Amino acid sequence: MSALVVVGVDGSASSLAAVEAAAREARARGAELRVVHAFVWPATHVPLSPSPLGPPDGGLRKMADRLVTEAVERARATAPEVDVNGAVVAGDSLTVLEAQSRAAELVVVGSRGMGGFVGLLVGSTAVHLAAHGRCPVLVAREEPSADDPVVLGVDGSAAGERAVEFAFAEAELRKAPLVALHAWTTWNAPMPAPQDASAPYANPPGALAGQEERLLSEALAGHRARYPRVVVEQKVVRGRTREALIDASRSAQLVVVGARGRGGFAGLLLGSVSQALLHHAHCPVAVVRAAGARD
């Protein structure tokens, strides 16, 4: 069975941009592309067939079919070599796309929506999928420059390991350099062993920064060996992670983060850094859940 990329569409300009992004992702992966529209109207008991007073090609169901057909045509125009199919699936967008994510290796959605995707970034769809989807979720915006790097947010946690793997694979598929960024403050940095029992909170100059450099190097070490063609730049910055990654997104073609990392609260399925990027990043964002994560 070939790999599968899924894209959610609702007829908005944003979702058509997501179709183009998904087609490029499917082409790079050698994957099949499935275009999905969540058709919520059957649950409202609204008549789906054409009105006797309207045109014969009217009706909500035919409108949904046309929407998917147009999106499939857009995908085929973007990547003619990709096997593209479309589906109208009854249900709300959250439930439909979460179910689709179980068989996919990537789900792509637009950054703004209408109809079944009302208020995507300021509402629930992107956040819900990033928190509950069974595969990485890519929130597309306008097509970024292919000359820019992929940016990876690294926190050194076990939960972020799958995001690191995804970012390396994505950089290789895109033939792009990878910027691995780790931001730290004295509040989130692990405390090294005290040098003097009489001064348990004192650290030699540069000790914390050096420890954070090592944390980043260790998080990347095995992946560098598996992806030798990916050119990696390591960046350790002192400051808040959200601000550092949003700033880095200004000159990135993609930002990759984990759904939850070090310092997260167990009850929150999507961390504050991921949510901030979904709202404020200047480029597409991929959110990757930890392997075996539970809702």
Secondary structure, 3 states (H helix, E strand, C coil): CCCEEEEECCCCHHHHHHHHHHHHHHHHHCCEEEEEEEECHHHHCCCCCCCCCCCCCCCHHHHHHHHHHHHHHHHHHHCCCCCEEEEEEECCHHHHHHHHHCCCCEEEEECCCCHHHCCCCCCCHHHHHHHHCCCCEEEECCCCCCCCCEEEECCCCHHHHHHHHHHHHHHHHHCCCEEEEEEECCCCCCCCCCCCCCCCCCCCCCHHHHHHHHHHHHHHHHHHHHCCCCCEEEEEEECCHHHHHHHHHHHCCEEEEECCCCCCCCCCCCCHHHHHHHHHCCCCEEEECCCCCCC
